[in-house]
Amino acid sequence: MTHPLYRLARHALFALDPETAHRLSIKALKSGALPPQTADADPGLAVDAAGLRFKNPIGIAAGFDKNAEVANEVLRLGFGFTEIGSVTPLPQAGNPQPRIFRLPADRAVINRLGFNNEGHAAALRRLRGSTGPRPGPIGVNVGANKDSEDRIGDYALGITVFYDVADYFTVNVSSPNTPGLRDLQARENLMLLISAVQEARSARQSAGAEHKPIFVKIAPDLNEEDLRNIASVARETGLDGLIVSNTTLSRDGLRAGRHTGQSGGLSGRPLFERSTIVLAKLRALVGPQMTLIGLGGVDSAQTALEKIRAGADLVQLYTGFVYEGPGIVPAILSGLSRAVSREGIGSIADLRDSHLDAWAERSIPQ
């Protein structure tokens, strides 16, 4: 799938430390060095989910455009949606460097960034300064400052601050790189958190603003009881949807010898099985109506399609983009279009859940 030109560029980028390479990628998008995708959208790939219209189900996950520098430029690569952040109320440097480690033999990355970002004000200024029609929905992934005395308040503030510029929100309670953050996935804490962000939304709606969906992004390192509790809270609160999943702390099955002992969250191809099992189990628990976004190990049309077959309405990727380059987007979309044609159906959404039972019956790797 990797374009020959990107293979050359990747060789040069991978000779640099990961954060320098990332900054160069952002600069390339800003400068227009990466040409936009010009192919006509396939109507068979359009998806309606959580009250929003997506020209296709493939989005880029939070982490690539932390500070809302290239939201529209990313969408012009062909993605159906993008998600900026995670963004915290105050700027923070994150964890000490080095904090990103490539595992090429596994098509994986370990990171322990720690919500490094320029804060609400900088991201808000950029999103407000964007002009012209949006090529697709832009989500804002909100987080809490590491030293905050009121983390739930930080999340609610993110909803309030970005309400006029976000098409949807993601509440990130599953990063393994902020101490104690994953505790917010526990039932009582999650109930309090969702209530707080929904109250912030209700306040804006009372002032005349439209409804904006809120998703919660969960970890893949959960057991069956955890999933039942999360599904129960999601149903009870009327949550718009869940993103499954963030990075994993597991190192099972890695082939690479170097860097595997580094602390942080693992993303990429080794995460696919675990995250897809968790996705399917949650789909079975929450039922057919709630929006689920599948994330983890997507690096091809086949893996994107399998997320949909396992229960995802929409699919996100990031590490696959690092390894395959911008060509991954048209390649995945072309593959999905062929699947729709081959199956003789009208919409990619008709394939959702077609492999649900097979995935949901599998055990979560321990």
N, C-alpha and C positions, 0 to 999 in steps of 0.2 A: 504493500500500500504506500510506503514512504516514497515520495517523489525523489528522483535522483538528485535534483538541485538541493532539496532539503537535506538529503544525506550528507552532502558536502557542507552545508551550513551547520548542520548538527555537529559534525566533526569539529568544526571551529568553535561552536558554542560550548561543546562539552570539554574543550580544552581550557575553558574559563571556569572559575568557581560559579556555582549555580546562581547566586544572587546577582552577580555581574551579568551573566547570560540573560537572566530575566529582565534586568533593566534595559539591555540592548533590544530585547524583543518588544518591550513597551515603546522604546524610542522608534523602532522600525514601524510599528503601527501608527504612531503619531505622525511620522513623516510621510506616510503613504507608500512606503517601500514594499508593503505586502498588498498586492492587488486585490480588490474586492471580488467576491463571487458574483458573476453576472448571469448565471443560468436562471431561467424562469423557475419560480417555486412550483413544485408538484402539489396540486390541490389534494391529492391523496395522502399527503403527509401532514396536512393541517390538523391541529388538535385544539379542541375547546376544553379547558380545564380550569377549575377554580374561578370561573367567571371571566377568564382571559382567553384571547385567541392567539395561538402560536402558529406561525407559518410552517414550522416543522417541530418535532419533539426534541431536538438536540440542542442543549445549552452548555455553556461553559460554567464551571462551578466557581464559587467564591475562592479567592486566593490568588488568582491570576491578576485581576485588576483590583487590588486592595483599596486603592485611593480614587477610584472612579476617573482614571486618566484616559481610558480608551474604550468606553462603553459602546459608543456607536461604531467605532472602528472594528471592534470584535464582532458585532452583529453583521457588519458588511462582509465578513469572511464566510457568511452563510449560516451561522448559528441562528436557531430559532428564538433564543433568549440568552441573556447574560445576567450574571449576579456579581455585584461589586462587594468588597469587604473581605473579611469581617472588619467592621469599623466600630471603634469605641468612642465614647464621649470625648475623652482627652487623648492627645497623641501619646503613643508609647513606643519605645524602641524595640520591645520584644526581648527574646532571650539572647545571650551572647553568641557571637559567631565563632566558628562555623556552626550552622544550624540547618542546612539542607545537604542531603547526601544522595547521590544517584547510585542506583544499583542496576546498571545496564543489562546484566545477564538475566535479571528478573523482570526487566521493563518496569521498574519500581523506583520509588523515591521515599526516603525517610526525612521528615521535617520536624523541627521543634521550634518553629518561628515564634510562637507566643503572642499572636494578635499584634504584630508590628504594623502600625498604620499611622497616618497623619491626623486622625481624629475627625469628629463630625464636621467641623467647620470647613475643612479643606475639601472633603468629598461633596458636601452640600454645595459649595461654591461651584465646583466643576459641573455637577449635574444641573444646576440652575443655569449655567452658562452655555449648556448645549443647546443648539438651535436646530430648527427644522424637524420634520417628522421622524420619529424613532423607527428604525428598521425592525424592531421587535421589543417585547417586554424587557424592562430592566428591573431586576430585583436588588434589594439592599439587604445584605446580611449583617445583622446587628449583634454586637458582642458587649462584654463588660470589661472595664479596666481591671487589671490584675490586682491593684491595691484599693479597689473601690470598697467602701463600707456598705454599699447598697447595690449589689449586682443586679437584682431584679429591677431596681429603679433605673439602672443604666440601660437595660433592654427597653423598658417603657419609654425612656427618653428618646431612644433611637427611632421608635415608631413615630413619636410626635415630631421630631426634627425633620425626618425625611418624608413625611406623609405626602407632601405635594409633589415630590419628584420620583417616588418609587411606584412601580406597577405592582409589586408584591414585596413582602418581607420574609426573611428567614431569621429565625431565632436560633443562634448557634449555641447549643448547650453541650456539645459533644467533642470539642477540641481536647485532645489529651495534653496540651501544652500549657494550659493555665491551671495551676493547682486548685483542686476542688470544684472546677467548673462542671465536670460530669456528674457531680452530686445533684445538680439541678434536674437530672433525668428521673430521680426518685419520685414516687407518686405524689407525695404532699408538696414537695418543692415545685414539681412540674405544674401542679394545679395552681399554685400561687403565681408562678411565672406567667402561665397562659392567661390567667385572669387579669394580671397587671397589663400585659400588652394589649389584650382585648379591650380593657377599659380605656387605654390610651387611644386606641382606634375609635371607640365609641364617642370619645370626646370630640374627635375631629369630625366624625359623621354628624354629631349633633350640631356642629357649626356649619353644616352644609356640604362637607366633603363626601365623595363617593366611597363605597366599600373597597378596601384593598385586602386581598388575601394574605394570611399569615401562615407560614410553614414552620415547623420545628425540625431541626436537623439533628439526627440521633447517631449514636455510636454503633458500630457493628459488634462490639464486645459486650453483648447483652445475652442473658439467658432467657429461657421461655417465660419465666415469671415476670422478668423485666418487660418483655414485649407485651404480655397481657396487661400489665399495669399502664404502659404507655398507650396502648390501644384504648383501654378503658377511659383514661383521662382525655384522650383526643375526641372520643365520641361524646363524653359527658360535656365537654366545653364547646363542642361544635367547631373544633379546630378545622381550618381549611385543608390542611394536608401535612404530610411528613416527607422529609428528604432522607433517604436511606442509601448510603450512610457516609459518615465521616471516616477518617483514617482509623487504622487498627493498631493496637499495641502488640498483636501477635506477630511472630516471626516464623511461623510454620511454613515449611516447604521452600524456603529461600535457597537458591543455588549460589548466589554471590557470596564470596568469603569476606570481602572487604566491606566495612561499614555496617554489617548486619547487627553488630552489637551496639550501635548508636541508639540512644534513647530518642523517643518521639513517635509520631504517627506514621505508619506505613501506608502508602497509596500505590496504585497501579495494578498491574495484572494479577499479583498474588491475592489481592483483595476481592477479586470478582466472585469467587464461589461463596465466601462468607457473606458478603454484602447482599448477594442475590438470594440466598436462603433466608436471610433476615427480612428482606423486602417481601418475599412471597408469604412468609409467616404473618407479617403485618397486614398484607392485603387480605389474607384469610380472616384475620381478627377484626379489621375495621370495616369490611364489606366493600361493595363495589362502588360506592358513591364518593368516598373521600379521595382527593388527589394525592397520588404518591409519585415522587420523583426518585428514579433509580440512579445511583451513583456508586462508583467503585469498580475499577478494572475495565472500563469501557475503552477499547482501542481499535474497534473495527465495526463494520455493519453487523456482523454476526453477534458480537457481544451486546451491541445496542439493542438489536432485535430481541435477544434473549431476556434483557431487562424488561422489555415490554411484555413479552410472553409470560414472564414471572409476576407481572402485576403492575408495572410502572405505566403511568400516563405519559410522563416525560422522562428524559434521560439527560444526565449531566456527565461531563468528563473534564479532566484537567491533565493528569499525568500522561494520558494517551496523546494529548496535544503536544506535550513536551517531546515525546519520542517520535511521533509521526509527523509533526508539523502541520501547517494550515491545510495541507491536502487531505487531512483526515476528515474534514467536514464534508466536502463534496463526495468523497469516497463512501462515507457512511450514508449520506442522503441517497446516493445512487443505489446502494445496496438495499436500502429500505424501500425505495420505489420499485425495484425489481421484485421484492418480496410481496408487495401489494399486488402487483401485476400477476405474479406467479400463483398467488392464492385466489385470484379472481374476486377480490373484495374491493369495496369502494374507499376504504380508509385504513390507515395504519392502526387506528384505534380499535378496529375489529379484531386485531390479533392479540390485544391485551388479555391476559389471564389464560391463554391457550395452553401454557405449560405450568400453570399455577400449582396444581396438585402435586406434580412431580417435584417441584422445588420446595413446596411447603412441607412435604413429608420427610425431607432430609434433615439430619441433625446438624445443629450449628457446631462447627469445629471447636474443640475445646483447647 
